[in-house]
């Protein structure tokens, strides 16, 4: 769907190398960064060795989407479970920051 795509003007994009350095500073291993439907798509491993696929807005380098595949013996961060409990869930308007 076109509405789901990133539409930052190309003139405002930050470089892929800037994104790579940002992620590597967080402990990620970046295998690939490509442009997909106007977004930067990153594939690699997070700081815990889990496979990740992430999308970033190219101008702000703000995370848009993150998929994580946890290994068999992975330690899953407790925050993942906490975010889906009733006391941590509230309805937000589109565009509202958490």
N, C-alpha and C positions, 0 to 999 in steps of 0.2 A: 504494500500500500504506500503510495507516495507521501501521505500525511505522516507516516512513521519514519521517513527518511530524515537525515540531517540536511539542512539547507543553509549552512554558513557560507557567506560569500568566499570564494577561493582566495581573494586578496587578504582575507582576515585569518587564514589558516596558519597554525603553528606547524613547525616541521615534524616529520615522523621521528627524526632523531631526538627532538625535544621530548616527545612522548616516550620514546625508548629509554632515555636517561631518567625520566621521572619514574617509570615503572621499575627499572633496574635499581634505583635508589631505595625502592620499597622491598627489594629482595626478589623481584620477579626475574625469570629467564624468558626473554622475548624471542620467539622463533620466527614470527612473521608479523609485519604490519602492512595492511593493504587498504585501499579505499574501496568501500562497498556501499552503494546507494548514498554517497555523500558523507559517510561516516568513516572514521578510522576503525578498522577491525584488527584486533590483536589476538594472536594465538600464542600460547606458551605455558609456563608453569608459574604458579604463585609462590610466595615465600615459603610455603609448606610443602611444595612439590606436587600440588594438585593441578590437573590440567584445567586451563582457563581459556575462555573465548570471551572477549570484551569488546564493546563498541564505545567510542568516544566522539564527542562533538569536536571537530578539528580546530575550531577557533579558540575555544575555552579549555579544551582537553578535559572537560567534565565527563565523568562516566555516564553513559546512557543505558548500557545493558551489560550484565555480567552473568555468564554461565560457568559453573564450576563442577567438575567431575571429581569426586573424592575417591581416592584409592581405597582398597580393601581395609587397610589398617590406619586410615587417616584419622586425625583428631579433628573433629568438626567443631568450629568455634561455637560456644554456647549462645552467642548473640544471634545466630541464625535461628535458633529455636525460640528465643525470647521475642523476636520481632513479630512472630505470628500468634502470640498469646493475646487474649482479650485486653489485658492491662497495657499492652504495648501497641495496640492497634487502634487507630482512629481514622475517620474518614477525612480525606484532604481534598481540597479543590485542585483542579489541574493547574500545574505550575507552582503550587505552594510548596515551599521547602519544608522538609521534616524538622 
